[in-house]
Amino acid sequence: SWNVIFDMVARSSYARCVRALAPGGRYLMGNPRLSDMLRAGVTSRLTDKKVHFAFAGEKIEELLALKEMIDEGELIAVVDSCFSMERAAEAHRRVETEQRVGAVVLSLDQGVAGYL
């Protein structure tokens, strides 16, 4: 069981994430589907688990705050895989599977040949 789940993967299973929460746990969704937003209200009202959602912003202040968190080591990026530009279509397919466990990176460096 988890006290907090922060989910940024669009195709995650809402039910599986809520079941994985400890009693009193919180499920935080970024950019959720409409159906999951509706379920969030029901879950929060009828159970001891709380579900919140937000949409990612792209304001300069928000991006600078993220940069500061990264610089201070408070936020660590997880890279699933790295692809050369020649393999951009394969990288896109990897993103579409929603099975990745981090960012999929396209590298401009000619020396990058495959997965990290």
N, C-alpha and C positions, 0 to 999 in steps of 0.2 A: 504493500500500500504506500501511496505517496501523499504527502501533505499538500503539495502544489504541483500542478501540471501546467506548463506553459506551452501551448500548441500553436505552431505557425504553419502546419501542414494542412492544406485545404481538404484533403480527402481522408483525414484521420477519422476513426470510428468514434463518434460522440459517446455512444453507450460504453464502449470499451474503456475510454478515458475516464468516464464518471465512475465505472466499476473499480478502476484502479486507485481511486482516491481513498484515503483513510477517512474515518468518521470526522466530520468537520472540515474536510479538505476543500481546496479551491481549484477550480479548473479555469484557466485563463486562455481564451481563444483570440488569436489575431486574424482579422479578415475572415470571419466565419461565413458559412452558407446561411441563407435565410432560415432554413429548417432548424439549424442548430441554434440560431438566435431565439427562435420560438421555444425550443426545448429548454434553453437556459433559464427562462423565467419560470417554467414549470418545475424544473429540478430545484432551483433556489427556493421556491415557495413550499414545496412538498417534501423536501429531504433536509438533512443536516449539512449537505454539501452545497457549496456556493459556486455558481458559474458566472463568469464575467467575460465580456468580449469588448474589443476595441478594433478600430481600423487604423492601420499604419499611416502615419502622417509623413510628409516629406518637407516640412518646414525647416528652414536653415537652423533655427534654434534646436529643433529635435535632432537633426543630424549632427550638430556640434556637440550636443549632450551625449549622443552615442559615441562619437569620436573620443570624447574625454573619458568615458567609461572604458573604452578599449585601451586607450593610452595608459590608464591607471590599473589595468589588469582586472577590472571588475566584470568585464564582459569578454568572453573568449569565443571567437568564431570557430565553428566546426566545419571542416572541408570534407565533403564526401568523396569528391573526385575532381580531377583536373584534366581538361582536354585541350588539345591544340585547336586552332581555328579551323584546320582542315577537318576536324572531327566534330564540328559544331552541331550537325544533325544528330549525331549519337548522343552528345551532351543534352540536347533538347529532349530526346527520347528518355534519357535517364531522369530528367526532371519530371516528365509526364507520368512516370511510373509511380511517383510518390513513395518509392521505397528507399529513397536516399536518406541518409542520416545527418546531412549537413548541406552546405552550399555546393553547388556544382559550378566550377570555375572554368572559364575559357581563358586560355593563356595566349598572349601575343608572342611569347618566347618560342622560337623554333625548336628548342631543345626538349620541350615537353612532349612526351610520346604516349602517355596513357594515364591510368589511374595512379594516384599517389600511394 
